[in-house]
């Protein structure tokens, strides 16, 4: 007796034969080298100055305990838009490096120039 294959078997065979095919661009190796695979597997944690942190953590990172400003001062700087921040829901996030760079820049005067 001969077996009659239905359409599902043919689709599975076709799928299995095409799944193993890897398309590559001309001039590129078919498989990544061992060094590239190791580099991709390595996860580099972000530098603490590049992570988004809360306001209290920002104050701990940028200032020592003797010269640390208050959290209220930090909120005031956010309201004046002198430091960059990101709001998500009810939380406010900061990137310490960006805040430090903003605080070292010369202040921008807003409003009308004096005498006009």
TORDREN-122381 format. One record per residue: residue in three letters; residue number from 0; x, y, z of N, C-alpha, C in turn. Coordinates in steps of 0.02 Angstrom, whole numbers, plus 50000, padded with zeros to 5 digits. Layout:
N
ALA NUM X Y Z X Y Z X Y Z
...
This chain:
116
UNK 0 50041 49941 50000 50000 50000 50000 50043 50062 50000
UNK 1 50021 50110 49965 50058 50174 49964 50024 50222 50011
UNK 2 50066 50262 50042 50039 50312 50088 50025 50376 50049
UNK 3 49970 50405 50065 49952 50469 50035 49966 50522 50087
UNK 4 50008 50570 50068 50024 50624 50115 49975 50681 50105
UNK 5 49954 50708 50159 49909 50765 50153 49949 50830 50148
UNK 6 49917 50886 50140 49950 50951 50130 49989 50974 50191
UNK 7 49967 50955 50252 50002 50977 50312 50072 50948 50316
UNK 8 50081 50884 50296 50148 50853 50296 50194 50890 50248
UNK 9 50169 50907 50190 50210 50943 50141 50230 51012 50167
UNK 10 50184 51046 50200 50200 51112 50227 50254 51106 50282
UNK 11 50250 51055 50325 50300 51046 50377 50368 51032 50347
UNK 12 50371 50990 50295 50435 50975 50263 50464 51037 50231
UNK 13 50423 51077 50199 50447 51138 50167 50472 51187 50220
UNK 14 50434 51194 50275 50454 51239 50328 50520 51218 50359
UNK 15 50529 51154 50370 50591 51129 50400 50651 51141 50354
UNK 16 50641 51135 50289 50697 51146 50243 50715 51220 50237
UNK 17 50667 51265 50246 50682 51336 50239 50704 51368 50304
UNK 18 50688 51338 50362 50708 51368 50426 50783 51366 50437
UNK 19 50816 51317 50409 50888 51312 50420 50928 51356 50372
UNK 20 50896 51387 50325 50931 51430 50277 50944 51498 50309
UNK 21 51007 51520 50307 51026 51586 50334 51046 51630 50275
UNK 22 51014 51686 50270 51029 51733 50216 51084 51780 50238
UNK 23 51134 51789 50196 51188 51835 50212 51199 51882 50153
UNK 24 51227 51939 50167 51244 51986 50114 51308 51964 50080
UNK 25 51316 51980 50017 51378 51962 49983 51438 51994 50017
UNK 26 51490 51956 50026 51551 51981 50056 51552 51978 50131
UNK 27 51500 51952 50164 51499 51945 50236 51503 51871 50254
UNK 28 51535 51854 50310 51539 51784 50329 51470 51758 50349
UNK 29 51459 51693 50338 51394 51663 50353 51382 51660 50428
UNK 30 51434 51648 50468 51425 51645 50540 51472 51695 50573
UNK 31 51451 51725 50628 51495 51773 50662 51555 51738 50691
UNK 32 51611 51774 50695 51671 51745 50724 51662 51736 50799
UNK 33 51707 51700 50829 51702 51686 50901 51709 51751 50942
UNK 34 51752 51797 50919 51760 51861 50955 51696 51902 50953
UNK 35 51663 51904 50895 51602 51942 50890 51547 51912 50933
UNK 36 51544 51846 50937 51494 51814 50979 51508 51828 51053
UNK 37 51571 51829 51073 51588 51845 51142 51572 51917 51159
UNK 38 51586 51963 51113 51571 52033 51124 51496 52044 51131
UNK 39 51457 52009 51090 51384 52016 51094 51358 51988 51159
UNK 40 51390 51936 51186 51367 51905 51247 51385 51947 51309
UNK 41 51437 51988 51305 51457 52029 51361 51406 52085 51372
UNK 42 51385 52094 51433 51340 52148 51449 51378 52199 51491
UNK 43 51384 52259 51465 51420 52311 51501 51369 52351 51542
UNK 44 51376 52351 51608 51330 52391 51648 51344 52465 51636
UNK 45 51292 52504 51643 51300 52576 51633 51341 52606 51690
UNK 46 51378 52657 51673 51414 52695 51723 51363 52729 51769
UNK 47 51374 52733 51834 51325 52764 51879 51306 52835 51858
UNK 48 51351 52870 51824 51335 52938 51802 51288 52938 51741
UNK 49 51280 52881 51708 51238 52878 51648 51170 52844 51661
UNK 50 51158 52820 51721 51095 52788 51737 51044 52841 51759
UNK 51 50981 52825 51748 50928 52869 51773 50918 52853 51847
UNK 52 50920 52905 51888 50915 52896 51960 50862 52943 51989
UNK 53 50841 52929 52049 50792 52972 52083 50828 53035 52108
UNK 54 50789 53082 52133 50817 53145 52157 50863 53136 52217
UNK 55 50842 53094 52265 50884 53084 52324 50950 53049 52305
UNK 56 50946 53002 52260 51007 52967 52238 51052 53015 52199
UNK 57 51023 53060 52159 51062 53110 52123 51102 53153 52171
UNK 58 51070 53175 52226 51105 53215 52275 51162 53177 52307
UNK 59 51153 53112 52319 51206 53071 52348 51265 53062 52299
UNK 60 51250 53056 52235 51303 53044 52185 51344 53107 52173
UNK 61 51311 53164 52165 51347 53225 52144 51378 53265 52201
UNK 62 51352 53260 52262 51378 53300 52317 51396 53256 52376
UNK 63 51447 53278 52413 51463 53243 52475 51416 53268 52530
UNK 64 51416 53234 52587 51366 53250 52639 51374 53320 52667
UNK 65 51434 53346 52669 51445 53412 52699 51418 53469 52655
UNK 66 51419 53460 52589 51399 53515 52545 51336 53499 52504
UNK 67 51299 53448 52522 51241 53426 52483 51183 53475 52492
UNK 68 51154 53498 52435 51095 53542 52441 51034 53500 52461
UNK 69 50979 53535 52475 50918 53500 52496 50880 53473 52436
UNK 70 50835 53428 52450 50792 53401 52397 50746 53455 52371
UNK 71 50726 53501 52414 50683 53557 52393 50720 53601 52342
UNK 72 50785 53611 52351 50824 53650 52303 50823 53615 52235
UNK 73 50829 53549 52236 50827 53511 52174 50759 53519 52139
UNK 74 50705 53517 52177 50639 53527 52148 50633 53597 52119
UNK 75 50662 53647 52152 50660 53715 52128 50698 53721 52061
UNK 76 50755 53687 52056 50793 53689 51993 50754 53656 51937
UNK 77 50716 53604 51952 50674 53573 51901 50620 53621 51879
UNK 78 50589 53656 51927 50537 53704 51910 50564 53761 51867
UNK 79 50625 53783 51880 50657 53836 51839 50683 53810 51773
UNK 80 50684 53743 51764 50710 53710 51703 50784 53722 51693
UNK 81 50821 53728 51748 50893 53736 51742 50930 53670 51738
UNK 82 50897 53615 51758 50929 53549 51752 50882 53503 51713
UNK 83 50911 53456 51675 50869 53410 51637 50840 53355 51682
UNK 84 50777 53337 51669 50745 53285 51708 50692 53251 51664
UNK 85 50668 53195 51687 50617 53158 51650 50564 53137 51701
UNK 86 50502 53153 51686 50447 53134 51730 50412 53073 51702
UNK 87 50399 53026 51745 50362 52966 51726 50312 52951 51782
UNK 88 50249 52962 51768 50199 52955 51820 50211 53009 51873
UNK 89 50217 52988 51935 50231 53035 51988 50304 53040 52006
UNK 90 50347 53005 51969 50418 53003 51986 50457 53050 51940
UNK 91 50512 53075 51966 50557 53118 51927 50624 53084 51925
UNK 92 50652 53077 51864 50716 53043 51854 50767 53091 51827
UNK 93 50830 53079 51845 50885 53121 51824 50942 53077 51799
UNK 94 50982 53104 51752 51044 53073 51731 51099 53116 51761
UNK 95 51137 53090 51810 51186 53131 51846 51235 53169 51802
UNK 96 51260 53137 51749 51309 53170 51706 51278 53231 51672
UNK 97 51216 53225 51648 51182 53280 51615 51167 53337 51664
UNK 98 51149 53319 51725 51135 53370 51776 51200 53407 51794
UNK 99 51254 53370 51802 51318 53402 51818 51340 53449 51762
UNK 100 51331 53428 51699 51349 53471 51643 51306 53534 51641
UNK 101 51241 53526 51656 51196 53584 51655 51213 53633 51710
UNK 102 51234 53608 51768 51250 53653 51823 51317 53689 51813
UNK 103 51361 53661 51773 51425 53694 51760 51422 53744 51704
UNK 104 51368 53743 51664 51360 53793 51610 51340 53860 51640
UNK 105 51353 53913 51603 51333 53980 51624 51257 53984 51623
UNK 106 51226 54017 51671 51153 54021 51673 51126 54062 51614
UNK 107 51068 54043 51591 51036 54078 51536 50986 54127 51566
UNK 108 50991 54190 51545 50945 54241 51570 50883 54241 51526
UNK 109 50826 54238 51557 50763 54239 51520 50727 54306 51533
UNK 110 50686 54324 51486 50647 54385 51495 50676 54442 51453
UNK 111 50651 54501 51465 50673 54559 51426 50740 54584 51453
UNK 112 50781 54609 51407 50845 54638 51429 50833 54700 51471
UNK 113 50880 54714 51515 50874 54772 51559 50876 54837 51518
UNK 114 50835 54884 51535 50834 54949 51502 50790 54952 51440
UNK 115 50749 54902 51428 50706 54907 51369 50634 54911 51388
